[in-house]
Amino acid sequence: MTFDLITALVVAGAFTAGVLVYQRTAPPEGAATALSRGERLAVALGAAATVIVIGGYLGSGFRGIEHAADTQSGGVVKSGVGR
């Protein structure tokens, strides 16, 4: 695993998004119905995970299945030994 600039930016963005979502979901003063502390944390972690998934996709993209170039086209391989 390598650590590069894109990884650092994605992690920083995830932390920032998590903190901002946690603070924004705080109940206003005197509010009776609001998210509990655990629910706020779950929403913040979900936001951070979303940033990681999207950042990972944008940073490096999905790598498709790599195929070797025509490995079965020759049929049976004949050895030169014994002739």
Secondary structure, DSSP 4 states (H G I P E B T S, - for coil): ----HHHHHHHHHHHHHHHHHHHHTSPPTT-SS---HHHHHHHHHHHHHHHHHHHHHHHH--------SSTTTT-SPPP-TT-
